[in-house]
């Protein structure tokens, strides 16, 4: 099994996280990061996550924030 997630699968993970409601243990944030890492279009990620492109980019930027 590949350790890489396809963009379609990552978008489905976003759908599942949204359907579950509250972002339990960061599952929506994690799914957003997975989708971005799998090259899903940012517009699609935002639509599926029911949020803005700016919010998606904010979540993605957290991946690159330095840990002090």
N, C-alpha and C positions, 0 to 999 in steps of 0.2 A: 504494500500500500504506500502511496506517495505521501510525504509529509506536507506537501503543498496543497492548499485548498484552491479549487477553481473559483473563479469570480461568481459563477451561478450558484455554487454551493454556499459561498460566503454570503451572498445576498439572501439565500434561504435561511441562513443562521440569523440574519437580522430580522427577517419575518418572524421567526420563532421567538426571538427575544422580545420583540414588540408585542406579540400575542400573549406572552407570559405576563405582560404588564410592567410593573416596577422593575427597574434595572437591578435585578437581584444579583448580587456579587459581581457587578460589572459586566454581565453577559452581553448587554447591548454594546457597550464600549469595546469589548473584546471583538465582537462580531464586526463592528465598524472598522477596527484596525485590520482584521483579517481580510475584509473586502477590499480595503485600500491596498494592502500588501499583495493581493491577487489581481491588481490592476482593474478592478471594477470602476466604472466611471463615477466620479464624485457625485454627479447629479443623481445617478441611480441610487447610490448609497444614501444620500440625503432623503430622497423620496421614500425609499423603503423604511428608513429609520424614522420617518415623519419628523424631520428636523431640517434645519437650514444647512446650506453648504458651509457657512462659517462655523457652525457647531461641529460638523464633521471634521473640518480642518483643525479645529481646536483639539479634538480627541486625538487626531493623528499627530499633531505637534507634541502631545504629551509623551509620545514614544521617543522623541528626540531631545526631550528636556534633560539637562544635566542633573544628575543626582548629587546633591551636596551633602 
